[in-house]
Amino acid sequence: MLGRRSHWETPVGRWARRLGVSRIVQGLHAQGVPITRFAVYKILSGMRAPGLEVRSGLARLSRGRIRGEDIDRHILRTKARSSCYRKP
């Protein structure tokens, strides 16, 4: 069953759920990456693809657990799942 929580079912989503959005934002800010909680939620929901600075920051923050390819797959999977809920 496809649901609104599908973005937590990818490796990136599971990592983000374990760490927490607030800690992701704090970790990126500590690296000098300006981002808001809202932007992180948009990325996790597949509504927005992160820029290179954010992608690199997420990879560093995860200590190599996630890579750019993982983020791309996450965006594609969540975008495909969420599109079935959008009105034509």
N, C-alpha and C positions, 0 to 999 in steps of 0.2 A: 504494500500500500504506500502510495506517495503521500508525504505529509509535509507540513510546514517545517518540521524539524530535520528534514533530510540533509540540510547543510552541516549538521553535527555528525553525520555518518561517514564522512570521508576522513582520511588520515589528518588532513589539515583541521577539519572540524573537531575531531576528537582531541587533538593537541590543544586547540583553542578552548575547548570546553574544560579540559583539565587545568589549563593555566588561568583562564578567566579573561574576559575582555578588558577589565580594568588593569590587570597586570600586563597584558599585551600593550596597552596604551602607555603605561608607565615605562615599560621596557623600551619601547620605541622612542619615547621622549628622552630617556636616558642616553640614547644613541644620537640624539639631535634630530630625530625624525618627527616633524609636526603632524599629528593625526588626532582625530577625535574618536570617542567611543562610537558615535554615529557612523563614521567612515569605516571603522572596523566591522561593525555589524553589516554594513552595505557590502563589504568585501566578502564576509562569511556567507551572506545570503546569495551571492552570485550576481548582485545588481551592479557591482562596480569591480573592475579589474584594478589591482593595485599598480602603482607606478614602480619603476625600478628601485627607487630609494626605499619604498615600503617593502617590496619583495625581498630586497637584500637584508633589510632590518629584521623581517620575520625569520629569515633563514638563520641569521646570527642569533636571534633571541631563542630559537629552537635548538641551538647548539648542533645544527646539522640534521635534526630529525626530519625537517621538511626542507624541500628545495624548490626552486622556481618551477620545475616540472610538476611538482605536487600541487602547487598553488594553481597552475594552469588547469590541471585535471579537476581540481576542486571547483573552480569557476565554471568550467564547462558542464560538469555534472549538476551543480546546483542551479545553473541557469536553465539547463534543459528540464529539470524537475519543476522549477518554479514557473516556467513558461506555460505549463498546463493549467495554471491557476489564473493566468492573465486573461482579461477580457479581450476579445478580438477588436 
